[in-house]
Amino acid sequence: MRMRAHPHIKPFYKEVRHCASLRHSNNLNDLANAVQRLTIDRRDPEKFHMDKSEIVAALRRMARTTKP
């Protein structure tokens, strides 16, 4: 049985997407904090995977735009 996301809880992946336009140093700190807080919730296990995917996507976007 698939559980629905709670409408009153703001998904973390939206916060990551919002932070993607900030400076890289702030964004890296935000992403590090996001990884630190990343846990599996019994009520919404799919949220963990969505958040993880958004963090990976944000890191890959930063890697593409950063010059060596």
N, C-alpha and C positions, 0 to 999 in steps of 0.2 A: 504494500500500500504506500503510495507516494504522499508525503505530507506537503502542505502548502506553506509558503513563507508567511511569517506573521506581518500583517500590513502596518503595524505600529513600529516595527523595527526597521531602521534604515540600513539597507545592505551595505557592507563595507566596500564592495567593488565600486559603488558610486562615489565613495569618498576618494578612492584611488584614482578613478578617472578624473575627478575634479582637481586633484593635486597634480595631474600630469603636466599642467601648463606652468607650474611654479619652477623656481630655480632648481637646478640639479641637486645642490647640497641639501636644500630643504626637502626635496623629493626623496632623496636617499634616506634621510632620517625618518621621514614619514613611512617609507616602505620597510625600513628596519623595524620600526615600532609595530607596523602591521604584521610582519612575520612573527615578532615576539608574541603578539596577542592572538595569533591564529590557532584556533582550537576547533574541535568537532563538537557541535551542539547536538544533543540527543533529539531535540525537537525539530531541528532543521539540518540534517547532515549534508544536504546538497549545498548549503551555504558555504561550507568549508571549501569545497571544490571550486565554487564560483569565485570566492575571494582569492584562492590560490592562483587560479587562472588569470585573474585581473592583475595580481602582483607580478606574475611572470610576464604578462603583456606590457606592463609599465616598465619593467626592467629592460625588456627587449627594445622598446621604443627609445629609452634612454641610451642604450648601447648603440643603436643606429645613428642617433643624432650627435653623439659625443665623438669628437675627433681625437685620434691617438696622439 
